[in-house]
Amino acid sequence: MSWDEYHRKVAVIDAVLDRAAGTGQVAVPYADVPGASTVFASESDLVSALEAKWSVLYRGFLEQEAFEGECTGASPVEIARSAWDRVDAVQPALRRLIDHNSPRGGPALACAAGDVRIEAAGAGGGPSQPWRTNVVGVSGPSGVGAEVGALMVLLFFAFVLWSLY
C-alpha cells in the first residue's frame, strides 16, 4: 500500500466515523461517504479497517493503562475497562459500528480483559513475569508465545507511530 492509498483510506475511515457520530446510525455509511467505494472494495473491507482502527486504539490505551495500573495496583479487569472506556471516549461511533456490522461480532469486555497482560515482579525483585487474566482471575504465566506476540504488537505500534510522522 502506498502512502497516498493509506492516507485516502484514513480519510474515508474518518469520514465514515464522523458521519456515523453525527447521525447516530449503526449501519456503515459505505454508500454515503464519497470515495469509500473506490478505496475499499466492499463494505466488509471497510468494517475490517474499522476493526483494525479500534484494535490499534485499544491496544495503545491498554499499554498506557497497564503501565499506570502497575503503579496503582489496578486489577487486569479494571485496566481493560479503563482502556475500553478511553477508546469509547475518543471514538464513540467506532465500537457501535463494529458491534452492529462485523460478521464476527464485537469482542465482549470480558474477552478483552483476558488479553490484558501485566508485568508482576517476581519474588525478591526477580525478573518480571507475564500474566494473563481470564473472567475469573489471574491464571498464570502466558508463556513464550505471548512474549513473541507482545513484541509483534510493540513493533506494529512503533511502525504506526513512525508512519504518522
Residue, then its C-alpha position, 0 to 999 in steps of 0.5 A: m500500500s502506498w502512502d497516498e492509498y493509506h492516507r485516502k483510506v484514513a480519510v474515508i475511515d474518518a469520514v465514515l466515523d464522523r458521519a456515523a457520530g453525527t447521525g447516530q446510525v449503526a449501519v456503515p455509511y459505505a454508500d454515503v461517504p464519497g470515495a469509500s467505494t473506490v478505496f475499499a472494495s466492499e463494505s466488509d473491507l471497510v468494517s475490517a479497517l474499522e476493526a483494525k482502527w479500534s484494535v490499534l486504539y485499544r491496544g495503545f490505551l491498554e499499554q498506557e493503562a497497564f503501565e499506570g495500573e502497575c503503579t496503582g495496583a489496578s486489577p487486569v479487569e479494571i485496566a481493560r475497562s479503563a482502556w475500553d472506556r478511553v477508546d469509547a471516549v475518543q471514538p464513540a461511533l467506532r465500537r457501535l459500528i463494529d458491534h452492529n456490522s462485523p460478521r464476527g461480532g464485537p469482542a465482549l469486555a470480558c474477552a478483552a480483559g483476558d488479553v490484558r497482560i501485566e508485568a508482576a515482579g517476581a519474588g525478591g525483585g526477580p525478573s518480571q513475569p507475564w500474566r494473563t487474566n481470564v473472567v475469573g482471575v489471574s491464571g498464570p504465566s502466558g508463556v513464550g508465545a505471548e512474549v513473541g506476540a507482545l513484541m509483534v504488537l510493540l513493533f506494529f505500534a512503533f511502525v504506526l507511530w513512525s508512519l504518522y510522522 
